[in-house]
Amino acid sequence: MTSELDQVTVKKAYARWAPVYDLVFGKLFDRGRQAAIAAAEQVGGRILEVGVGTGISLPDYSPGNRIVGIDLSEPMLCKARARVEQMSLTNVVRLEAMDAEHLSFADDSFDVVIALYVVSTVPNPEAALDEFARVVRPGGEIILANRVGAEAGLRRAAEEMLQPIVRQLGWRTEFPWSRFALWIEQRSDIHLIERLPMPPFGHFSLLRFGKSDQPAS
């Protein structure tokens, strides 16, 4: 059984999750979601939320910001569009189906890119991170709430064992900090601002990356 994610598997998984996502994950991930949004609000302006899903986070942004949301899953986006309409969220200016690894936006389009529990659900996380870095402006921030897997030991072994199973649910368990660290090392324009453990179980983190004025190497 393969452990690798692919778009077909992810789309199928989140089509199944769409009707129950808020019920299953709403409270579970609320603290990390609120911390990430609070960090995004410190920068403000034009905000891209990658993996906006059902739009559960959208009511929490300040009215003065302009929010663009994208997601690979149309069933999830249908929920988000209904939420925007029902709650009259006029600061949400665009919701669109899009691949996180191939964003259609121009370079330096956003003040903030925020991705909540997304990076470990895409087939090529580093490609998605590169796209986040491309579309955020110099001086802007990339803000993630994300699972951070173990580097070694029993937890690492368990994550590797479970990966072929959880793949069908639309995510990966074994995404250690070393992958983020290597990505930062390979880019001269990105630096870590903050890494803060988040519940549940301390297996998740709030990650803030800044984009400098220096071009990527």
C-alpha positions as CSV (number, residue, x, y, z in Angstrom):
1,M,0.0,0.0,0.0
2,T,1.5,3.3,-1.0
3,S,2.0,6.1,1.5
4,E,2.3,9.0,-0.9
5,L,-0.4,11.5,-1.4
6,D,-1.8,12.5,-4.8
7,Q,-4.5,14.9,-5.9
8,V,-7.1,12.3,-6.7
9,T,-6.8,10.8,-3.2
10,V,-6.9,14.2,-1.6
11,K,-10.0,15.4,-3.6
12,K,-11.9,12.2,-2.8
13,A,-11.0,12.4,0.9
14,Y,-12.1,16.0,1.3
15,A,-15.3,15.5,-0.6
16,R,-16.1,12.9,2.1
17,W,-15.0,15.3,4.9
18,A,-17.0,18.3,3.6
19,P,-20.4,17.5,5.3
20,V,-18.8,16.8,8.7
21,Y,-15.5,18.7,8.7
22,D,-16.7,21.5,11.1
23,L,-18.2,19.0,13.5
24,V,-15.1,16.8,13.6
25,F,-12.3,19.3,13.4
26,G,-13.9,22.7,14.5
27,K,-13.2,22.5,18.2
28,L,-10.2,20.2,17.9
29,F,-8.2,22.7,15.9
30,D,-9.8,25.9,17.2
31,R,-6.8,27.1,19.3
32,G,-4.3,26.7,16.5
33,R,-6.7,28.4,14.0
34,Q,-7.3,31.3,16.3
35,A,-3.6,31.8,17.0
36,A,-2.8,31.8,13.3
37,I,-5.5,34.3,12.5
38,A,-4.3,36.5,15.3
39,A,-0.8,36.5,13.9
40,A,-2.2,37.3,10.4
41,E,-4.2,40.2,11.9
42,Q,-0.9,41.7,13.2
43,V,0.2,42.2,9.6
44,G,-3.3,42.7,8.0
45,G,-4.1,43.9,4.6
46,R,-4.6,41.4,1.7
47,I,-4.6,37.9,3.1
48,L,-4.6,34.6,1.1
49,E,-5.9,31.6,3.0
50,V,-4.7,28.4,1.3
51,G,-6.9,25.4,2.0
52,V,-9.8,27.6,3.2
53,G,-12.0,24.5,3.3
54,T,-15.5,25.1,4.6
55,G,-14.6,28.7,5.5
56,I,-14.7,27.9,9.2
57,S,-12.0,30.6,9.8
58,L,-13.5,33.3,7.6
59,P,-15.8,35.0,10.2
60,D,-12.8,35.6,12.5
61,Y,-10.9,38.0,10.2
62,S,-11.3,41.7,10.8
63,P,-13.6,43.5,8.4
64,G,-10.8,45.8,7.3
65,N,-8.8,43.0,5.8
66,R,-9.4,41.6,2.3
67,I,-9.5,37.8,2.3
68,V,-9.0,35.5,-0.7
69,G,-9.6,31.8,-0.1
70,I,-8.6,28.9,-2.3
71,D,-9.0,25.2,-1.9
72,L,-8.6,22.1,-4.1
73,S,-12.0,20.7,-3.0
74,E,-15.2,22.0,-4.6
75,P,-17.5,20.4,-2.0
76,M,-15.5,22.2,0.7
77,L,-15.7,25.5,-1.2
78,C,-19.5,25.1,-1.6
79,K,-19.7,25.2,2.2
80,A,-17.4,28.2,2.3
81,R,-19.4,30.1,-0.2
82,A,-22.7,29.4,1.6
83,R,-21.1,30.6,4.9
84,V,-19.9,33.9,3.2
85,E,-23.4,34.5,1.9
86,Q,-25.2,33.6,5.1
87,M,-23.0,35.7,7.2
88,S,-22.6,38.6,4.8
89,L,-18.8,38.5,4.9
90,T,-18.0,41.4,2.6
91,N,-14.3,41.3,3.4
92,V,-14.1,37.9,1.6
93,V,-13.5,39.1,-1.9
94,R,-12.8,35.8,-3.7
95,L,-13.1,32.0,-3.2
96,E,-11.7,29.8,-5.9
97,A,-10.7,26.2,-6.6
98,M,-7.0,26.1,-7.0
99,D,-4.0,23.8,-6.4
100,A,-1.7,25.0,-3.6
101,E,1.3,23.9,-5.5
102,H,0.4,26.0,-8.6
103,L,-1.1,29.3,-7.5
104,S,-2.4,31.5,-10.3
105,F,-1.6,34.8,-8.5
106,A,1.2,37.2,-9.5
107,D,4.4,37.5,-7.4
108,D,4.1,39.6,-4.2
109,S,0.3,39.7,-4.4
110,F,-0.4,39.3,-0.6
111,D,0.6,40.8,2.7
112,V,0.0,37.4,4.4
113,V,-0.4,33.8,3.3
114,I,-2.0,31.6,5.9
115,A,-2.5,27.9,5.6
116,L,-4.3,26.0,8.4
117,Y,-3.5,22.3,8.6
118,V,-2.8,22.3,4.9
119,V,1.0,21.7,4.2
120,S,0.9,18.1,5.3
121,T,-2.1,17.4,3.1
122,V,-0.6,18.3,-0.3
123,P,1.3,15.9,-2.4
124,N,4.5,18.1,-2.6
125,P,4.6,20.3,0.5
126,E,7.9,22.0,-0.5
127,A,6.3,23.1,-3.8
128,A,3.4,24.6,-2.0
129,L,5.7,26.4,0.4
130,D,7.6,27.8,-2.5
131,E,4.4,29.1,-4.0
132,F,3.4,30.7,-0.7
133,A,6.8,32.5,-0.7
134,R,6.4,33.6,-4.2
135,V,3.0,35.3,-3.8
136,V,3.7,36.9,-0.4
137,R,5.2,40.4,-0.6
138,P,8.7,41.2,0.8
139,G,8.1,42.1,4.4
140,G,5.0,39.9,4.6
141,E,4.5,36.7,6.4
142,I,3.6,33.0,5.8
143,I,1.6,31.7,8.8
144,L,1.0,28.0,9.2
145,A,-0.9,25.9,11.8
146,N,0.4,22.5,11.0
147,R,1.2,19.0,12.3
148,V,4.9,18.5,12.9
149,G,5.9,14.9,12.9
150,A,8.6,13.3,15.1
151,E,12.2,13.1,13.9
152,A,12.9,9.7,15.5
153,G,11.9,7.2,18.1
154,L,8.6,5.3,18.7
155,R,6.4,8.2,17.6
156,R,8.3,8.4,14.3
157,A,7.9,4.6,13.8
158,A,4.2,4.8,14.6
159,E,3.7,7.7,12.1
160,E,5.5,5.8,9.4
161,M,3.4,2.7,10.1
162,L,0.1,4.7,10.0
163,Q,0.8,6.7,6.9
164,P,-0.5,4.3,4.3
165,I,-3.8,4.2,6.3
166,V,-4.2,7.9,7.0
167,R,-3.4,8.7,3.4
168,Q,-6.9,7.7,2.6
169,L,-8.1,10.3,5.0
170,G,-6.3,13.0,3.0
171,W,-3.2,13.8,5.1
172,R,0.3,12.5,6.1
173,T,1.5,11.8,9.6
174,E,5.2,11.8,9.1
175,F,6.2,15.5,8.3
176,P,9.0,16.3,10.7
177,W,10.4,19.8,11.5
178,S,13.6,18.9,9.5
179,R,11.6,19.3,6.3
180,F,10.7,22.8,7.2
181,A,14.2,23.6,8.3
182,L,15.7,22.3,5.1
183,W,13.2,24.4,3.1
184,I,14.3,27.5,5.0
185,E,18.0,26.7,4.5
186,Q,17.5,26.5,0.7
187,R,15.9,30.0,0.5
188,S,17.7,33.2,1.2
189,D,14.5,35.2,1.3
190,I,12.7,33.3,4.1
191,H,13.4,33.2,7.8
192,L,11.6,31.7,10.8
193,I,9.9,34.3,13.1
194,E,8.2,31.9,15.5
195,R,7.5,28.3,16.2
196,L,5.0,27.7,19.0
197,P,3.6,24.3,20.0
198,M,-0.2,24.0,19.7
199,P,-2.8,21.4,20.9
200,P,-3.9,18.7,20.5
201,F,-1.2,16.6,22.1
202,G,1.6,19.1,21.2
203,H,2.0,17.4,17.8
204,F,1.0,20.7,16.0
205,S,2.7,24.0,15.8
206,L,2.0,27.6,14.9
207,L,4.8,28.6,12.4
208,R,5.5,32.1,11.2
209,F,7.9,32.8,8.4
210,G,9.0,36.2,7.2
211,K,9.9,37.2,3.6
212,S,12.9,39.5,3.3
213,D,13.8,41.9,0.5
214,Q,16.5,39.5,-0.7
215,P,15.7,37.4,-3.8
216,A,15.6,33.6,-3.3
217,S,18.8,31.7,-4.1
